[in-house]
Amino acid sequence: MLHRAPDARQGPNPASERSDPVGSLEVGEHQSPFFVENPVGTQFLVRSFNGGASWTRPVAIDTERDPCPLLQFDGSTQRCVMDGIAGARADLTGSPNVTIANGAPTGEDATDEIVRNWIDATTTNHEDVMVSTSADGLTWSDPVAVQASGDRGYYTAPALSPDGTDLYLVYNAFTTPLRNDTTSPRGLVGVVLHAEVGSDGSLSGWSEIHRGVVGDPRGSAQNNIVMEFLGDYVYAAATNDYGVAVWNDTRDAGVCPAVNAWRAAMQADPSMYPEGRPAIQQVCPATFGNSDIYGSSITDPTP
């Protein structure tokens, strides 16, 4: 079941927070060096056992290779991009999301299993959707990549069912390599995966339960038109019977050649802004800028 929600907005979220049945809170965050090629950062877990009144010191739980290397900096704005020059910002791509099987709403079926999920880049054009599990938040399984072949993970989020038997995972991915021009087509897709969670916390039976329609992100735009715009609007939630997920979608966005040409010119001379900016309503398709947030509600495929 698909739902379309145009023009949704939210702020950046470099960490995610979950609570277990007794009210403790788990927060995942990461730190990475900046302005270095393919930086290696650290993921931390911070906990509160009194509803957020006080917090433990951050505990390092793993390293990650941030998908924001210097080679992917946009020439006009100096922001990280993944799909190509004048692309969509990707400076939060490596931030982890966490989910916990908390037995909501009563806590009765809670297993306290924790899953963390993020994008990790070995090299440009090889951005993996990573997953790791833990029973206590301190000891974690070896991370595994779960994206389909050819998908370059962009943003991602997991959701455990309250009883801890099912994991739903959504990710946005680029289906084309990093572009050094604005004329070559680019692909963006939303994908939802499902896995069974064993009594020992292991994940098995991964399956792709939804793959959206590929769209061209060049048809999206931030307010000044200089770059594309795809926010970190990727999230998931689950009950014991179904999962829901949302992602960025550009299937209905029209690409504008005049904008492509101007964006390319801005790479060579950002100081020209706003000189030469196209008159959007006169020269672009009516659907230029029509990026959306799509969602899917999917019944547990293995009840």
C-alpha positions in Angstrom: 0.0 0.0 0.0 1.6 3.3 -1.1 0.9 6.7 0.4 2.2 10.0 -1.0 2.9 13.0 1.3 4.2 15.9 -0.7 6.2 18.8 0.7 7.0 17.1 4.1 9.8 18.7 6.1 11.9 17.8 9.1 15.3 18.9 10.5 18.5 16.9 10.3 18.8 14.1 12.9 22.4 12.9 13.5 21.3 10.3 16.1 18.2 8.3 16.9 16.6 7.5 20.3 14.7 4.5 21.5 13.4 3.3 24.9 13.1 -0.1 26.5 10.1 -1.3 28.6 11.4 0.0 31.9 12.0 3.5 30.5 15.7 3.6 29.8 16.7 5.5 26.7 19.3 4.6 24.1 20.9 7.2 21.8 23.2 6.4 18.9 25.5 9.0 17.4 28.7 9.2 15.4 31.8 11.4 15.0 33.9 11.6 11.8 36.9 13.7 10.8 36.0 16.3 8.2 37.7 17.3 5.0 39.6 14.1 4.6 39.1 11.5 1.9 37.0 8.4 3.1 37.2 9.3 6.8 36.9 6.6 9.5 34.6 7.7 12.3 33.3 6.2 15.6 29.8 5.2 16.6 28.8 5.8 20.3 26.0 4.7 22.5 24.7 6.9 25.2 22.1 5.7 27.8 19.8 7.1 30.4 18.1 5.0 33.1 15.9 7.8 34.6 13.9 9.0 31.6 16.6 11.4 30.3 17.3 13.3 33.5 20.9 12.1 33.4 23.1 10.2 30.9 26.0 7.9 30.8 29.2 8.9 29.2 29.4 7.9 25.5 30.6 4.4 24.9 32.4 3.7 21.6 30.8 0.6 20.0 32.2 0.5 16.4 33.9 2.3 13.6 32.4 3.4 10.3 33.7 4.7 7.0 31.7 7.9 6.4 30.3 8.2 2.9 31.4 11.9 2.7 34.9 11.8 1.3 36.5 14.9 -0.1 36.1 13.6 -3.7 32.3 14.0 -3.2 32.2 17.6 -2.2 30.1 19.8 -4.4 32.0 22.6 -6.1 29.3 25.3 -5.6 28.3 24.7 -2.0 31.1 22.6 -0.4 28.5 20.1 0.9 28.8 16.3 0.5 26.9 14.8 -2.4 26.6 11.2 -3.6 24.8 11.2 -6.9 27.0 13.8 -8.6 27.9 17.5 -8.9 25.1 19.8 -7.9 23.5 16.7 -6.3 21.6 16.2 -3.0 23.4 16.8 0.3 24.6 13.6 1.9 26.4 14.9 5.0 24.2 12.9 7.4 24.3 9.6 5.5 26.7 7.9 8.0 24.6 8.7 11.0 23.3 5.5 12.8 19.6 4.7 13.5 18.7 2.3 16.3 15.6 0.3 17.1 14.7 -1.8 20.2 12.2 -4.6 20.7 10.5 -2.9 23.7 7.2 -4.9 23.8 5.1 -1.8 23.3 2.7 -0.8 24.6 2.9 -2.8 27.8 6.5 -4.2 27.6 5.2 -7.7 28.1 6.8 -9.3 25.1 10.0 -7.3 25.1 13.2 -9.0 24.2 15.3 -5.8 24.4 17.0 -6.7 21.2 18.7 -3.7 19.6 19.5 -3.2 15.9 21.6 -0.3 14.6 21.7 0.6 10.9 23.7 3.0 8.9 25.5 3.7 5.5 29.2 2.7 5.3 31.4 3.5 2.3 34.4 1.4 1.4 35.0 3.6 -1.6 32.9 6.0 -3.7 30.2 4.1 -5.6 30.3 1.3 -3.0 28.1 2.6 -0.2 26.7 -0.2 1.9 23.5 -0.4 4.0 24.9 -1.9 7.2 23.1 -3.8 10.1 24.4 -5.0 13.4 22.5 -6.4 16.5 23.0 -6.5 20.2 21.4 -7.9 23.3 22.8 -5.3 25.7 23.9 -2.4 23.7 27.6 -3.0 24.5 28.4 -6.2 22.6 27.5 -6.1 18.9 27.4 -8.6 16.1 29.7 -8.1 13.1 28.0 -5.6 10.7 26.7 -7.0 7.4 25.7 -5.3 4.2 22.1 -6.0 3.1 21.4 -3.7 0.1 20.6 -5.2 -3.3 23.4 -5.4 -5.9 23.8 -2.1 -7.7 22.2 0.0 -4.9 24.3 2.8 -3.4 22.8 3.4 0.1 21.9 7.0 0.8 19.7 7.1 4.0 18.3 4.2 6.0 16.3 3.2 9.1 15.3 0.0 10.9 12.2 -1.0 12.9 11.9 -4.1 15.1 8.5 -5.4 15.9 7.6 -4.9 19.7 8.0 -8.7 20.3 11.4 -8.8 18.6 10.5 -11.4 15.9 10.6 -9.2 12.8 12.9 -6.5 11.5 11.8 -4.0 8.8 14.4 -1.9 7.1 14.0 0.9 4.6 16.7 2.6 2.6 17.0 5.2 -0.2 19.7 4.3 -2.8 21.2 5.8 -5.9 21.2 3.3 -8.8 23.8 5.2 -10.8 27.4 6.0 -10.1 28.7 9.4 -9.0 28.3 11.8 -11.9 30.8 14.5 -12.8 28.3 16.2 -15.1 24.6 17.3 -14.9 23.6 15.8 -18.2 23.8 12.1 -17.5 20.6 10.5 -16.0 20.6 9.7 -12.3 18.5 7.1 -10.4 17.0 7.2 -6.9 14.9 4.4 -5.5 13.2 3.5 -2.2 13.5 -0.1 -0.9 12.0 -2.0 2.1 13.5 -5.2 3.4 12.3 -7.7 6.0 14.2 -10.2 8.1 13.3 -12.8 10.7 14.8 -12.4 14.2 15.8 -15.6 16.0 15.5 -16.2 19.7 19.3 -15.6 19.9 18.9 -12.3 18.1 20.3 -13.4 14.8 18.8 -12.1 11.5 17.9 -14.5 8.7 15.6 -14.8 5.7 16.2 -11.4 4.3 13.7 -10.5 1.6 12.9 -7.4 -0.4 9.3 -6.7 0.3 9.0 -3.5 -1.7 11.0 -1.7 -4.3 9.7 1.7 -5.5 9.9 3.3 -8.9 13.3 4.7 -9.9 13.2 8.5 -10.4 15.8 11.1 -11.4 16.9 13.3 -8.5 18.0 16.0 -10.8 14.3 17.0 -10.9 14.5 18.0 -7.2 15.7 21.4 -6.0 16.7 23.2 -2.8 15.2 26.7 -2.5 18.0 28.5 -4.4 17.9 25.8 -7.2 21.7 25.5 -7.1 21.6 21.8 -5.9 19.1 19.0 -5.7 17.2 18.5 -2.4 16.5 15.1 -0.8 16.2 15.4 2.9 17.0 12.6 5.5 13.3 11.7 5.4 13.7 8.0 5.7 12.1 6.2 8.6 10.4 3.0 9.7 8.1 1.7 12.4 6.5 -1.7 13.2 3.9 -3.5 15.1 3.7 -7.3 15.6 1.6 -7.6 12.5 3.1 -5.1 9.9 5.8 -2.6 9.2 5.6 0.9 7.8 8.3 2.9 6.0 8.8 6.3 4.3 11.5 7.4 1.9 12.4 10.2 -0.6 11.0 9.7 -4.1 11.5 11.5 -7.4 9.4 9.3 -9.7 7.2 12.3 -10.5 9.9 14.9 -10.7 10.7 16.4 -14.2 14.3 17.1 -15.1 14.9 20.6 -16.5 17.8 20.9 -19.0 18.1 24.7 -18.4 18.6 24.1 -14.7 21.1 21.3 -15.4 23.2 23.7 -17.5 23.0 26.5 -14.9 24.0 24.1 -12.1 27.0 23.0 -14.1 28.0 26.6 -14.7 27.8 27.3 -11.0 30.4 24.6 -10.4 33.0 26.6 -12.3 32.0 30.0 -10.8 29.8 29.9 -7.7 30.2 33.7 -7.4 27.9 34.2 -10.4 24.8 33.4 -8.2 22.1 34.3 -9.0 23.1 35.5 -12.4 21.7 33.4 -15.2 19.3 31.4 -13.0 16.6 30.0 -15.2 13.0 31.3 -15.1 11.6 28.0 -13.8 8.0 28.6 -14.7 8.9 29.5 -18.3 11.6 27.0 -19.2 11.1 23.9 -17.0 8.6 21.1 -17.0 5.6 21.7 -14.7 6.8 18.8 -12.6 10.3 20.2 -11.9 10.9 20.2 -8.2 8.2 17.6 -7.6 10.1 15.5 -5.1 7.9 13.6 -2.6 7.9 11.4 0.4 6.4 8.0 -0.3 5.4 5.4 2.2 4.5 1.7 2.3 2.5 -0.3 4.9 3.4 -4.0 4.6 1.9 -7.0 6.4 4.4 -9.3 8.1 5.3 -11.7 5.2 6.1 -14.6 7.7 3.3 -14.4 10.4 
